[in-house]
Amino acid sequence: MRGADRVGRSMVNTARATRLPASTSGRRPPSLRELEVLQAMIATRKTVAAAQMLGISQPAVSRALAALEAHVGRPLFAREGGRLVPTADAFALDAEAQPIFAALERLNSWPGQSVQASVLRIATPPTLAQFVLPPVLAEFRRLEPDVVANVEIDTSSTVITQVADRAVDLGLVDMSASHIGIDGKIIREAVAHVLMPEEHPLADREVLTPQDLADVPIIALARRFPERIKVEQAFADAGVALRLVGEGTAAAFVAEMVRQRVGLALLNPFPLTLGGMRGLVARRFAPAIAYRTMLLFPSAGPVAPAARRFADLLIAMQPEDGLTMPIR
């Protein structure tokens, strides 16, 4: 066993010392040790403390930081009052390195896991994560207790990239997604609705047009969403100025701003219909602006069995909400 321990330590040391092949630009990528030093420095803000955390010398920490700064071409830490404060570049580089450490952690624990244990990696934007996933994940946990669900919450565009890169097993987005690296399945269709407080004067209308919303303060999703452009076009075609008073990147946030009487909102009522409509009502907007909720899978390679089973369960558990159409 002592020999095996020595071999194990040797393999770890070799892995830490290994450097990835040089990039085509001629620069070598950071080594694992240098990234470990960066992580320790962000945590401790002192070279001595970082050295103690990693079990190496303080000069070794300084050399690793110097190598990283040479690679980035800018300082990674600024000295303030005897402490080293990470720059934006330091945080950005550390964020890029996190998947590497996460993968190493999974590999480290893998031999001790149950044969049946597996990880289901899901990516989705905040509103879908808040209102759609929890009941489905709870039922999936009951059905498959050996599967650990790891949910990454990010923008829809980032989710698409994560799925295409196979960084996750499946994605759930509230927009039409087209990418060579993904296969998409539409699971829900909707049209734009105007969200307003229950007592608003326009709440007695069934359908609202740009003319009805002239001079009405509007809170909109950010312009990077394709449907936002369609809203602006609908107002322009009607010759009505859109009175924009706020923007947001999550429907749940926009709905809360409506609840606070900041303005009305034009958006997809799903998945707010599953729990985010307290004190609010939604009225259909014309001309119609279509929305889709989609499940995404990587187009290259097989779909993880747990991901396929979870997707089937999610589709089967879609509720009726009276405003949008589930597609099963």
C-alpha positions in Angstrom: 0.0 0.0 0.0 2.9 2.4 0.7 4.1 1.8 -2.9 0.6 2.6 -4.2 0.5 5.8 -2.1 3.8 6.9 -3.6 2.6 6.2 -7.1 -0.7 8.1 -6.4 1.3 11.1 -5.1 3.6 11.0 -8.1 0.6 11.0 -10.4 -0.9 14.0 -8.6 2.4 15.9 -8.7 2.9 15.0 -12.4 -0.7 16.3 -13.2 0.0 19.5 -11.4 3.2 20.1 -13.2 1.8 19.2 -16.6 1.3 22.1 -19.0 -1.1 22.1 -21.8 0.3 22.3 -25.4 1.2 25.7 -26.6 -1.6 27.5 -28.5 -1.4 28.3 -32.1 -0.6 31.9 -31.2 2.7 30.8 -29.7 1.7 31.5 -26.1 1.4 28.6 -23.7 -1.8 28.4 -21.6 -1.7 28.8 -17.9 -0.7 25.7 -15.9 -2.9 24.0 -13.4 -0.6 25.2 -10.6 -0.8 28.8 -11.8 -4.6 28.6 -11.8 -4.5 27.1 -8.3 -2.4 30.0 -7.1 -4.8 32.5 -8.7 -7.7 30.8 -6.8 -5.8 30.8 -3.5 -4.8 34.5 -4.0 -8.4 35.6 -4.6 -9.4 33.7 -1.5 -6.6 35.0 0.8 -5.4 38.3 -0.8 -1.9 37.6 0.5 1.0 35.6 -1.1 2.1 34.2 2.3 -1.4 32.9 3.1 -1.9 31.5 -0.4 1.4 29.7 -0.1 0.4 28.2 3.2 -3.0 27.1 1.7 -1.3 25.3 -1.2 1.7 24.0 0.7 4.3 25.7 -1.4 6.7 28.6 -0.9 5.9 32.3 -1.1 8.4 32.8 -4.0 6.6 30.0 -5.9 3.3 31.9 -5.5 4.9 35.1 -6.7 6.4 33.4 -9.8 3.1 31.8 -10.7 1.4 35.2 -10.4 4.0 36.8 -12.6 3.6 34.1 -15.2 -0.2 34.6 -15.2 0.1 38.4 -15.6 2.6 37.9 -18.4 0.0 35.6 -20.1 -2.8 38.1 -19.6 -0.7 41.1 -20.4 -2.2 43.1 -17.5 -2.0 43.1 -13.7 -4.2 40.6 -11.9 -3.9 42.2 -8.5 -3.7 45.8 -7.2 -2.1 46.5 -3.8 -4.4 48.4 -1.4 -3.5 48.8 2.3 -1.1 45.8 2.5 -3.5 43.5 0.7 -3.6 42.4 -2.9 -7.0 43.1 -4.4 -8.1 41.1 -7.5 -8.7 43.0 -10.7 -11.6 42.3 -13.1 -9.2 40.2 -15.2 -8.3 38.1 -12.2 -12.0 37.3 -11.6 -12.6 36.6 -15.3 -9.7 34.2 -15.5 -10.8 32.5 -12.3 -14.3 32.1 -13.7 -12.9 30.5 -16.9 -10.9 28.1 -14.7 -13.8 26.9 -12.5 -15.0 24.2 -14.9 -11.5 22.7 -14.8 -11.5 22.5 -11.0 -15.1 21.2 -11.0 -14.1 18.4 -13.5 -11.1 17.5 -11.4 -13.3 17.3 -8.3 -15.7 15.0 -10.1 -12.8 12.8 -11.2 -11.4 12.8 -7.7 -14.7 11.5 -6.2 -15.7 9.3 -9.1 -14.1 6.0 -7.9 -16.0 6.2 -4.6 -19.4 6.8 -6.1 -22.1 4.2 -6.4 -22.2 2.4 -9.8 -25.7 3.8 -10.3 -24.9 7.4 -9.3 -24.8 9.9 -12.1 -25.0 13.7 -12.6 -27.7 15.4 -14.7 -26.4 18.8 -15.9 -29.2 21.3 -16.8 -28.8 24.9 -17.9 -31.7 27.4 -18.0 -32.4 31.1 -17.5 -33.6 32.4 -14.1 -37.4 32.6 -14.7 -37.7 29.1 -16.0 -35.4 27.9 -13.2 -37.7 29.5 -10.6 -41.1 28.5 -11.9 -40.7 25.4 -14.1 -37.9 23.2 -12.8 -38.5 22.8 -9.1 -41.7 20.5 -9.2 -40.2 18.5 -12.0 -36.9 18.1 -10.2 -38.7 17.0 -7.1 -40.6 14.3 -8.9 -37.5 13.2 -10.8 -35.7 12.9 -7.5 -38.5 10.7 -6.2 -38.3 8.5 -9.3 -34.5 8.4 -9.7 -32.9 9.1 -6.3 -29.4 8.1 -7.6 -29.3 10.9 -10.1 -27.8 14.2 -8.8 -29.2 17.3 -10.7 -26.8 20.2 -11.3 -28.7 23.3 -12.5 -26.7 26.1 -14.1 -28.7 29.4 -14.2 -27.6 31.8 -17.0 -28.9 33.8 -20.0 -30.6 31.9 -22.8 -27.8 32.7 -25.2 -25.2 31.2 -22.8 -27.4 28.2 -22.2 -27.4 27.5 -26.0 -23.6 27.7 -26.0 -23.3 25.4 -23.0 -25.5 22.8 -24.7 -23.7 23.1 -28.0 -20.3 22.6 -26.2 -21.7 19.6 -24.3 -20.9 21.5 -21.0 -24.4 20.4 -19.9 -26.7 17.5 -20.8 -29.7 19.6 -21.8 -31.0 23.1 -21.7 -34.4 24.8 -21.3 -34.8 28.2 -22.9 -37.7 30.7 -23.5 -36.8 31.7 -27.0 -36.5 30.1 -30.5 -33.0 28.6 -30.6 -31.1 27.8 -33.7 -27.5 26.6 -33.6 -25.5 23.9 -35.5 -24.5 22.3 -32.2 -28.0 21.8 -30.8 -31.2 19.9 -31.4 -34.2 21.7 -30.2 -37.7 20.5 -29.2 -40.5 23.0 -28.8 -42.5 22.2 -25.7 -44.7 25.3 -25.3 -46.0 28.1 -27.5 -47.3 31.5 -26.5 -48.0 35.0 -27.8 -47.1 38.3 -26.2 -49.3 39.6 -23.5 -49.5 42.9 -21.7 -48.8 42.4 -18.0 -50.5 44.9 -15.6 -51.9 45.2 -12.0 -55.4 43.7 -11.6 -57.0 47.1 -11.0 -55.4 48.9 -14.0 -57.9 50.7 -16.3 -56.9 48.5 -19.3 -57.6 45.3 -17.4 -61.1 45.2 -18.8 -59.9 44.8 -22.4 -59.3 41.4 -23.9 -56.9 42.5 -26.5 -54.6 45.6 -26.5 -52.9 47.3 -29.5 -50.0 49.8 -29.7 -52.6 52.6 -29.9 -54.1 51.5 -26.5 -50.6 51.7 -25.0 -49.7 55.2 -26.4 -48.1 57.2 -23.6 -48.4 54.2 -21.2 -45.0 53.6 -19.4 -43.6 50.3 -20.6 -41.0 48.0 -19.0 -39.4 45.7 -21.6 -37.0 42.9 -21.8 -33.5 43.9 -23.0 -32.9 44.5 -26.7 -30.8 41.4 -27.1 -34.0 39.4 -27.0 -35.4 39.0 -30.6 -39.0 39.4 -29.4 -38.1 42.9 -28.0 -37.2 44.0 -31.6 -40.6 42.7 -32.7 -42.4 44.8 -30.1 -40.6 47.9 -31.2 -41.5 47.1 -34.8 -45.1 46.7 -33.9 -45.2 50.1 -32.3 -43.3 51.7 -35.2 -45.7 50.2 -37.8 -48.6 51.6 -35.8 -47.0 55.0 -35.7 -47.0 54.9 -31.9 -43.9 55.9 -29.8 -42.9 53.2 -27.2 -42.7 55.0 -23.9 -39.9 52.9 -22.3 -39.2 53.4 -18.6 -37.2 50.4 -17.8 -35.5 47.2 -19.0 -34.6 43.8 -17.6 -33.1 40.5 -18.6 -35.5 38.2 -16.6 -39.3 38.1 -16.9 -39.6 37.6 -13.1 -37.8 40.9 -12.5 -40.0 42.7 -15.1 -43.1 41.3 -13.5 -42.0 42.6 -10.1 -41.5 46.1 -11.5 -45.1 45.9 -12.9 -46.3 44.9 -9.5 -44.5 47.9 -8.0 -46.5 50.1 -10.4 -43.5 51.3 -12.4 -45.2 50.5 -15.7 -46.8 47.8 -17.8 -44.8 45.0 -19.6 -45.0 43.2 -22.9 -43.7 39.7 -22.6 -44.3 35.9 -22.7 -46.8 35.1 -19.9 -45.1 31.7 -19.5 -43.8 30.6 -17.0 -45.1 33.5 -14.8 -48.4 31.8 -15.1 -47.0 29.1 -12.8 -46.6 31.3 -9.8 -45.4 34.8 -10.8 -48.8 36.5 -11.5 -49.9 37.4 -8.0 -51.8 40.7 -8.2 -51.3 40.9 -11.9 -53.3 40.1 -15.1 -52.2 39.5 -18.7 -54.1 40.7 -21.8 -53.2 39.6 -25.3 -51.3 42.0 -27.5 -52.0 42.5 -31.2 -50.4 42.2 -33.6 -49.4 38.7 -32.3 -45.7 38.2 -31.3 -44.9 34.5 -31.0 -42.8 32.9 -28.2 -41.5 29.4 -27.8 -40.1 27.4 -24.9 -37.6 24.8 -26.0 -35.7 21.9 -24.7 -32.2 21.7 -26.1 -29.9 18.7 -26.6 -26.3 18.6 -28.0 -26.5 17.6 -31.7 -23.2 15.7 -31.5 -23.0 12.4 -29.7 -25.7 10.5 -27.8 -28.1 12.2 -25.3 -27.4 11.1 -21.7 -30.2 8.6 -20.7 -31.0 10.6 -17.5 -31.4 13.7 -19.6 -33.8 12.0 -22.0 -35.9 10.7 -19.1 -35.9 14.1 -17.4 -37.0 15.7 -20.6 -39.9 13.2 -21.0 -41.0 13.9 -17.4 -40.8 17.7 -17.9 -43.0 17.5 -21.0 -45.5 15.2 -19.3 -45.8 17.4 -16.3 -46.5 20.7 -18.2 -49.6 22.3 -16.7 -52.4 24.0 -18.5 -52.4 27.7 -17.7 -55.2 29.1 -19.9 -52.9 31.5 -21.7 -50.2 29.4 -23.4 -50.2 26.0 -25.1 -48.1 23.1 -23.9 -46.9 20.7 -26.7 -46.6 17.1 -25.6 
